[in-house]
């Protein structure tokens, strides 16, 4: 049936309401399914209402629409916004997207005035505004959840200040460190993630509203007013760029992908540490699962899933990069596909941050097992080399001496602290009894009293500084950690 025959019968088709008088045929059924995005972009409903209210207030202030029409439109939008928030809004796929669903329902309810809402704007600047509003709020959420995980790590590090363990390189036991030092290393990664989110939010906080399709509008709009109304710092400078830009999503998903990698690395260590071969950590039942066939199993599935979901988030970024890479200015319909990867990436990272905050807050670290692990792997070898160097032996020679002592231990089935002074002197005459104290884990750690090192006073200072930074972000670390189950 043609659109004209529908009009004659007094019925409005989706083609008529969305695309105007040029089109005479309805969209092909498969094409209509491909064209429809409301199943995804309905998530922007509250942001769309907010942007529309700012727009209509500006239209009234500039005299583009009457005050009476503006009041009707705003009241109608507020009612629709309440229904969206309550989950009672009926979304219609036949109306294509979130914007047409809201505008059509508004017009049905308030009449002709509803048709004036879209004056001096396009769905191009409208959707860009909606996405910036949504992404800004999402960045604030992941920032807060990142801070919460940092707070948990701060508290667990304070509790672990005297727990010593092997540090690793190449997954081989390397040197003794404090568990607190390791947990604070995780914090450093997370705080860089937080900084990227803050930076991304600052850069996206410009308003595209008023750019219309690509070239602005002939109406005397006030873009400064709508920008201020919506909490943006300023209007975007170029109308073409305002319609075409999705850098804010690319930057946000880049930051999310980097954090996904960080969380994956933390997850990998939790998986390893949970294995019986390590035995460094036991996570509670709330964050582990069993086996369908092996009743003895307690699997670190949450850590494994966080590790696995990194690939999904990175895939979301790649999808968006490929989507944008060949698009000419300004808007292209390809950009309809920007929402699903953006929503998925944010949802995934938020869940991962929540899971780790709870899992780490309630985990039990085994201090005895960690100290026991220091007895093997010759983690004292560097201490021998450093001791010799401090006693005047060139470091390269000291390094070779330590290596020969390790070889002697391997052949004799001994550890380095089990060697006698005589055996040590057979490799180098400089050794005296003080070498044995230097091989004690705490002594070895305390000798590394440098900025960023694992010595106790350095860790204590790092904890104080981290707590101060979190407080500067508005986070009371102990309260936040307690909410996640830390004791």
C-alpha positions in Angstrom: 0.0 0.0 0.0 1.4 3.4 -0.9 1.8 6.2 1.6 -0.7 8.3 -0.3 -3.4 5.7 0.1 -2.7 5.6 3.8 -3.0 9.4 4.0 -6.3 9.2 2.1 -7.6 6.7 4.6 -6.5 9.1 7.4 -3.7 6.8 8.7 -0.1 7.9 9.4 2.6 5.4 8.4 6.1 5.3 9.9 7.5 6.4 6.5 5.3 9.5 6.5 5.9 10.5 10.1 9.7 10.0 9.9 10.7 10.9 6.4 8.1 13.4 5.2 6.2 13.9 2.0 8.7 12.7 -0.6 8.3 9.0 0.1 5.4 7.2 -1.4 6.2 3.6 -0.5 6.6 1.9 2.8 10.1 0.6 3.7 10.8 -3.0 2.8 10.1 -5.2 5.8 13.7 -6.5 6.1 15.0 -3.0 5.5 12.7 -1.7 8.2 14.1 -4.2 10.6 17.7 -3.2 9.7 16.8 0.4 10.0 15.1 0.2 13.4 17.4 1.0 16.4 14.9 1.6 19.2 15.7 -1.8 20.8 19.1 -0.4 21.5 18.8 3.4 21.7 15.8 3.5 24.0 18.5 3.4 26.6 19.0 7.1 25.7 15.4 7.9 26.6 16.0 10.0 29.7 18.9 11.8 28.1 16.7 12.5 25.0 14.0 14.0 27.2 16.5 16.1 29.1 18.0 17.5 25.8 14.6 18.2 24.4 13.5 20.1 27.5 16.6 22.3 27.2 16.0 22.8 23.5 12.3 23.8 24.0 13.2 26.2 26.8 15.7 27.9 24.5 13.0 28.0 21.7 10.7 29.8 24.0 13.3 32.2 25.3 14.3 33.2 21.7 10.7 33.5 20.6 10.9 30.7 18.1 7.9 29.0 19.8 5.3 30.5 22.0 5.5 30.3 25.8 2.2 28.4 25.8 3.4 25.8 23.4 6.7 25.5 25.2 4.9 24.9 28.6 2.8 22.1 27.0 5.8 20.5 25.4 7.9 20.6 28.6 5.0 19.2 30.7 4.5 16.4 28.1 8.2 15.6 28.0 8.4 15.4 31.8 5.5 12.9 31.9 7.2 10.8 29.2 10.5 11.0 31.1 8.8 9.7 34.3 7.4 6.8 32.3 10.8 6.0 30.9 12.4 6.1 34.3 9.6 3.8 35.7 10.0 1.4 32.8 6.4 1.8 31.7 7.1 3.5 28.3 5.9 1.4 25.4 8.5 1.5 22.7 7.4 0.9 19.1 9.8 -0.5 16.6 7.7 0.9 13.8 8.8 4.4 15.0 12.4 3.5 14.3 14.3 5.1 17.1 14.2 6.7 20.6 13.7 10.2 19.2 10.7 9.5 17.0 9.1 7.3 19.7 9.2 10.2 22.2 8.3 12.9 19.7 5.4 10.9 18.3 4.0 10.1 21.7 4.3 13.7 22.8 2.4 14.9 19.7 -0.3 12.3 20.3 -0.8 13.6 23.8 -0.5 17.4 23.4 -1.5 17.9 19.8 -0.1 20.3 17.3 2.4 21.9 19.8 4.3 18.7 19.9 5.2 19.1 16.2 7.1 22.3 17.1 9.6 20.6 19.4 11.9 19.6 16.5 12.2 23.2 15.2 15.9 24.3 14.7 17.4 20.9 15.3 18.1 17.6 13.6 18.3 14.0 14.8 22.0 14.3 13.9 22.8 16.9 16.7 20.1 15.4 18.9 21.6 11.9 19.0 25.1 13.3 19.4 23.9 15.3 22.4 22.1 12.3 23.9 25.2 10.2 23.5 27.4 12.8 25.1 25.0 13.1 28.1 24.9 9.3 28.5 28.6 8.8 28.1 29.4 11.6 30.6 27.3 10.0 33.2 28.7 6.5 32.4 32.3 7.9 32.8 31.4 9.3 36.2 30.0 5.9 37.2 33.2 4.0 36.2 35.3 6.6 37.8 33.5 6.1 41.1 33.7 2.3 40.8 37.4 2.5 40.1 37.8 4.6 43.2 35.9 2.1 45.2 38.2 -0.7 44.1 41.2 1.5 45.0 39.7 2.0 48.4 39.4 -1.7 48.9 43.0 -2.3 47.9 44.1 0.5 50.2 42.5 -1.2 53.2 43.7 -4.6 52.3 47.3 -3.2 51.8 47.1 -1.7 55.3 46.1 -5.0 56.7 49.0 -6.7 54.8 51.8 -4.4 55.7 53.9 -7.1 57.4 53.1 -9.9 55.0 56.1 -10.8 52.8 56.0 -12.7 49.6 58.0 -13.4 46.4 57.9 -10.8 43.7 58.0 -12.4 40.3 59.5 -11.7 36.9 58.8 -14.1 34.0 56.5 -15.8 36.5 59.7 -17.0 38.3 60.3 -16.1 42.0 62.6 -13.1 41.8 62.9 -11.0 45.0 61.1 -10.6 48.3 58.4 -7.8 48.6 55.5 -7.0 50.8 52.0 -8.0 49.8 51.0 -4.4 50.5 53.5 -3.3 47.8 51.9 -5.7 45.3 48.4 -4.5 46.1 49.5 -0.9 45.7 50.9 -1.7 42.3 47.4 -2.7 41.3 46.2 0.6 42.7 48.7 2.5 40.5 47.2 0.9 37.4 43.7 1.8 38.5 44.5 5.4 39.3 45.9 5.9 35.8 42.6 4.4 34.5 40.7 6.9 36.7 42.8 9.8 35.2 41.9 8.7 31.6 38.2 8.7 32.5 38.5 12.2 34.0 40.3 13.4 30.9 37.8 11.8 28.5 34.9 13.4 30.4 36.6 16.8 30.2 37.1 16.6 26.5 33.5 15.4 25.7 31.9 18.1 27.7 30.9 20.3 24.7 27.4 20.6 23.3 26.6 19.7 19.7 23.0 20.8 20.1 22.2 23.5 17.6 24.5 22.2 14.9 21.3 20.7 13.3 22.0 18.3 10.4 25.5 19.7 9.6 25.2 23.4 8.9 23.4 24.9 11.8 20.0 26.6 11.4 18.5 29.8 10.1 16.6 30.3 13.4 18.0 32.7 16.0 18.9 29.9 18.5 21.0 30.4 21.7 23.5 27.5 21.8 25.2 29.0 24.9 21.9 28.6 26.7 21.3 25.0 25.9 24.9 24.1 26.6 24.7 25.6 30.1 21.3 24.0 30.7 22.7 20.6 30.0 25.9 21.1 32.0 28.3 21.4 29.1 31.2 23.7 29.2 30.5 25.3 25.9 29.0 24.7 22.4 31.1 22.8 19.9 32.9 25.2 17.6 32.1 23.7 14.3 28.7 22.4 13.2 30.1 19.8 10.8 32.3 18.4 13.5 29.5 18.5 16.0 27.4 16.2 13.8 30.2 13.9 12.7 32.3 13.5 15.8 32.4 10.3 17.9 35.9 10.8 19.2 34.4 11.0 22.7 33.2 7.4 22.4 36.5 6.3 20.9 38.4 7.9 23.7 36.1 6.5 26.4 36.3 3.0 24.9 40.1 3.2 24.7 40.2 4.0 28.4 37.8 1.2 29.1 39.9 -1.2 27.1 43.1 -0.3 28.9 41.3 -0.8 32.2 40.0 -4.1 30.9 43.6 -5.2 30.3 44.5 -4.1 33.9 41.6 -6.0 35.4 42.5 -9.0 33.3 46.1 -8.9 34.7 44.8 -8.6 38.2 42.4 -11.5 37.5 45.2 -13.6 36.2 47.2 -13.1 39.4 44.1 -14.0 41.5 43.7 -17.2 39.4 47.3 -18.1 39.9 47.4 -17.2 43.6 44.2 -19.3 44.1 45.8 -22.4 42.6 47.0 -25.0 45.1 50.5 -24.6 43.6 50.6 -21.1 44.9 48.0 -21.1 47.7 48.4 -17.4 48.3 44.7 -16.4 48.4 41.3 -18.0 49.0 38.2 -16.1 47.7 34.9 -16.5 49.5 32.0 -18.7 48.2 30.3 -15.5 47.0 32.9 -15.1 44.3 33.8 -18.7 43.4 31.9 -21.6 41.9 32.1 -25.4 42.1 32.4 -28.1 39.5 29.6 -30.1 38.1 31.6 -33.4 38.4 34.5 -32.7 40.9 33.1 -31.9 44.3 36.5 -30.8 45.7 36.8 -27.9 43.3 36.5 -24.2 44.3 37.0 -22.4 41.0 38.0 -18.7 40.8 35.4 -18.2 38.1 34.8 -14.5 38.7 38.5 -13.7 38.2 38.6 -15.9 35.1 35.5 -14.2 33.7 36.9 -10.7 34.3 40.0 -11.9 32.5 37.9 -13.2 29.6 35.7 -10.1 29.3 38.7 -8.0 28.5 38.5 -9.5 25.0 34.9 -8.3 24.7 35.7 -4.8 25.7 38.7 -4.6 23.4 36.4 -5.9 20.6 33.9 -3.2 21.3 36.7 -0.6 20.8 37.8 -2.2 17.6 34.2 -2.4 16.3 33.8 1.3 16.9 37.2 2.2 15.3 36.4 0.2 12.2 32.9 1.7 12.1 34.3 5.3 12.0 37.5 4.8 10.0 36.1 5.5 6.5 33.2 7.9 7.1 33.1 11.2 5.3 31.8 14.2 7.2 29.2 14.8 8.5 26.6 12.3 9.8 26.3 8.8 8.2 23.8 6.2 9.2 26.7 3.8 10.0 26.9 5.8 13.2 23.7 4.3 14.4 25.8 1.3 15.2 28.0 3.2 17.7 25.7 2.6 20.7 25.7 -1.2 21.2 29.5 -1.4 21.6 29.5 1.7 23.8 26.8 0.4 26.1 28.4 -3.1 26.2 31.8 -1.8 27.1 30.6 0.4 29.9 28.3 -2.3 31.3 31.0 -4.9 31.3 33.6 -2.7 33.0 31.2 -1.6 35.7 30.3 -5.2 36.5 34.0 -6.2 36.6 34.9 -3.4 38.9 32.0 -4.3 41.3 33.0 -8.0 41.2 36.6 -7.3 42.0 35.8 -4.8 44.8 33.7 -7.5 46.5 36.1 -10.4 45.8 39.2 -8.7 47.0 37.5 -7.1 50.0 36.5 -10.5 51.3 39.5 -12.6 50.2 41.8 -14.3 52.6 45.5 -13.9 51.9 47.7 -16.7 53.3 50.7 -15.0 55.0 52.3 -18.3 56.0 52.1 -19.7 52.5 53.6 -16.6 51.0 56.5 -16.6 53.4 57.1 -20.2 52.8 57.3 -19.5 49.1 60.4 -17.3 49.8 62.4 -20.4 50.9 62.6 -21.7 47.3 63.6 -20.1 44.0 66.8 -18.5 45.3 65.2 -15.1 45.8 68.2 -14.1 47.9 70.5 -14.2 44.9 70.2 -10.4 44.2 70.9 -9.7 47.9 74.2 -11.6 47.6 75.2 -9.6 44.5 74.2 -6.3 46.2 76.0 -7.2 49.4 79.2 -7.9 47.5 78.8 -4.7 45.4 78.3 -2.7 48.7 81.6 -4.3 49.9 83.6 -3.0 46.9 83.2 -5.9 44.4 82.3 -4.7 40.9 78.6 -5.5 40.3 79.2 -7.7 37.2 81.7 -9.8 39.2 79.3 -9.9 42.1 76.5 -11.1 39.8 78.7 -14.0 38.6 79.6 -15.0 42.1 75.9 -15.1 43.1 75.2 -17.2 40.0 77.9 -19.7 40.9 76.5 -19.9 44.4 73.0 -20.7 43.0 74.5 -23.4 40.8 76.3 -24.9 43.9 72.9 -24.9 45.7 71.2 -26.6 42.8 73.8 -29.3 42.8 73.8 -29.8 46.5 70.0 -29.5 47.0 70.4 -26.5 49.3 69.0 -23.0 49.6 71.3 -20.0 49.6 70.8 -19.3 53.4 71.8 -23.0 54.1 75.3 -22.4 52.7 78.0 -22.1 55.2 80.3 -19.1 55.5 83.1 -21.4 54.3 81.2 -22.4 51.2 80.4 -18.8 50.5 84.1 -17.8 50.8 85.1 -20.5 48.4 83.4 -18.4 45.7 84.6 -15.0 47.1 86.8 -14.0 50.0 84.9 -10.9 50.8 82.0 -12.7 52.6 81.6 -12.4 56.4 78.9 -13.3 58.9 76.8 -10.2 58.1 75.8 -11.8 54.8 73.4 -14.1 56.6 71.3 -11.3 58.1 71.2 -9.6 54.6 69.5 -12.8 53.3 66.5 -12.5 55.7 63.4 -11.4 53.7 62.5 -8.4 55.9 66.1 -7.2 55.9 66.3 -7.5 52.2 63.1 -5.6 51.8 64.1 -2.9 54.2 67.3 -2.3 52.4 65.2 -1.1 49.4 64.4 2.1 51.1 64.0 4.2 48.0 61.1 6.1 46.5 58.6 3.5 45.1 60.4 0.7 47.0 58.9 -2.0 49.3 60.5 -0.8 52.6 57.9 -0.5 55.3 58.2 3.3 55.8 57.9 3.8 52.0 54.7 1.7 52.0 53.3 3.5 55.0 53.9 6.8 53.2 52.4 5.5 50.0 49.3 4.4 52.0 48.9 7.9 53.6 49.3 9.6 50.2 46.8 7.3 48.5 44.2 7.9 51.3 44.7 11.6 50.9 44.3 11.4 47.1 41.1 9.4 47.5 39.8 11.9 50.0 40.5 14.6 47.5 38.3 12.6 45.0 35.6 12.6 47.7 36.1 9.0 48.7 36.4 7.9 52.4 38.3 4.8 51.8 37.5 2.8 54.9 33.7 3.4 54.6 33.7 2.5 50.9 35.8 -0.7 51.6 33.5 -1.7 54.4 30.5 -1.4 52.1 32.2 -4.0 49.8 32.8 -6.3 52.8 36.3 -5.5 53.9 36.9 -5.9 57.6 
